[in-house]
Amino acid sequence: MSLFKPLPILSGAMVQSFMASFKSKSDKRYGHSVVGEWKSVKAKDGTTLLARVHEVPQPKGLVVLVHGWEGSIHSSYIVRTTRFFLKKGFSVYRLNLRDHGDTHHLNEGIFNGSLLPETYEAVRELVKTFGSKGPVYLAGFSLGGNFVLRMAARHSLSKVADQIPGLKHCFAFSPALDPKRATIKMDEHPFLRKYFLNSWKTSLVKKAHLFPHLYSFHDLDDYQSVMHLTEKMVREFSNFASVDEYFDSYTLNDLFFKSVRIPTTILTSMDDPVIPWKEFAEIPPSSYLEVVIESKGGHCGFIEDLNRSSYYWKLMEKKMG
């Protein structure tokens, strides 16, 4: 039985997806004004990622948030989730993935979905000082959800010294399990294809302006689909032999899920315009995994009312209580 019951006016897949990402004036104001500290963290290979750290006195725990592709720590769903959990007495850390949130200048290399080590190490560094204060919860959205699931597996397979200190539960909302299929589905939707393609092209142009000796993207107008541009980027700016090898590097299959040994909750919807939901029904049963498939919710939506309260906050609270 579905527990997510949005107002009828909000029940459409694209309405849900839009409401999740729409930056209201309130979101923008809060995202920039909420008291916090900028923290840069370095991975072992020298990569630098940037986070915004919000501490509360005597926290109930720490929530670390990872945004989706072409999002940032200022994405609406990240800002609203930050506000909710700060009010509930949790500290919240918002992490920018490489080349997101105006951090293109921090690293020469270009972002791609396979970059798990730097993200895992950044989270470890961020929470290292917090681990002794209370439980740590990791939540990711869309591609960020894919990263969180891979971090859950890496944490599970690591010796204690290399684990994320204090990690108690992982949450993945609308995660991409099969990024190749998600890319194909995205390209089939004219609005989403245009939105993500334009966002990505803008990001690449920023990178080229910052590192003109490394990149020149004069031919970006030739690429009219996300898949077509992905093929170019893999061919010209990665160590992968093919686009399939690239997608395989962060595709989550049955064997992958068997390696997760930390409590993990996955939430998706049947009407997600980007992520095919049937993949979630095929995840092998595990005492560590809870897979919630709702009939509605769109992509990273799950908006219940006109205040944009999110159903996944309830899911998280239940597990964190």
Sequence and secondary structure as in RCSB ss.txt:
>XXXX:A:sequence
MSLFKPLPILSGAMVQSFMASFKSKSDKRYGHSVVGEWKSVKAKDGTTLLARVHEVPQPKGLVVLVHGWEGSIHS
SYIVRTTRFFLKKGFSVYRLNLRDHGDTHHLNEGIFNGSLLPETYEAVRELVKTFGSKGPVYLAGFSLGGNFVLR
MAARHSLSKVADQIPGLKHCFAFSPALDPKRATIKMDEHPFLRKYFLNSWKTSLVKKAHLFPHLYSFHDLDDYQS
VMHLTEKMVREFSNFASVDEYFDSYTLNDLFFKSVRIPTTILTSMDDPVIPWKEFAEIPPSSYLEVVIESKGGHC
GFIEDLNRSSYYWKLMEKKMG
>XXXX:A:secstr
       GGG SHHHHHHHHH   HHHHHHHHHS  EEEEEE TTS EEEEEEE  SS S EEEEE  TT  TTS
HHHHHHHHHHHHTT EEEEE  TT SS GGG SS   TT HHHHHHHHHHHHHTTTTTS EEEEEETHHHHHHHH
HHHHHHHS GGGS TTEEEEEEES  SSHHHHHHHHHHSHHHHHHHHHHHHHHHHHHHHH TTT   TTGGG  S
HHHHHHHHHHHHSS SSHHHHHHTT   HHHHHT  S EEEEEETT SSS THHHHTS   TTEEEEEES  TTT
T B STT  BHHHHHHHHHH 
